[in-house]
Amino acid sequence: MTILEKIINAIVYREQTIESTQKNLCGHSLLLIINEINLSMVFIFGKNQAKIFNHYRGVADCTLTTTLTTLLKLYNYQEFIKLLQDEKLRVTGDLKIIEVFLMTLALDDMEFDLGEYLSPWVGDIIAESIGQFFYNRYKLMNYAMQRKKECLSQTIIEEWRLSPGSIEMSWFIKEVEECLNILDIFDNRIHLLEIS
């Protein structure tokens, strides 16, 4: 819980967002309920930091109830709206709190450096090594996915190109019908030979 709190504080209270965060989140609370694993977390936003608790005596300003798989899809505000419309998550209370929180968590305008967040706990060298390891794994997986997509698209295009057109199919059907007619003629001749 402490590590999650540190990461949330580092992202939400970074320099670019301090002013808007103070205005929109300060003094508010967000209750997150994940049904699958029966977990609830309360985010209480202060002026300079957020605190995360397992239990909260008061009523949260905003409550987000969802599943773990749906929660992992909440990477931007547009996805949140889509999931809300599809009724894959439920929000009660002040909707603006979750909107501002998700927009603040958007990592589009900042470069995420895992080593920076790990270095206070494990040291700079180990944190950099872990960061490089995960970055290289991510690049490798991304390259493999792109390669598979390219191979699949090329295969589909090639199959589509090799599949016969309507003219070829009609010609093939005509040839088959002619062969069947010839076979019927031969069959009739053989039958006449057997009778005589």
Secondary structure by P-SEA (a helix, b strand, c coil): caaaaaaaaaaaaccccaaaaaaccccbbbbbbbcccbbbbbbbbcccbbbbbccccccccbbbbbcaaaaaacccaaaaaaaaaaccccccccaaaaaaaaaaaccccbbbbccccccccccaaaaaaaaaaaaaaaaaaaaaaaaaaaaaaaaaaaaaaacccaaaaaaaaaaaaaaaaaaaaaaaaaaaaaac
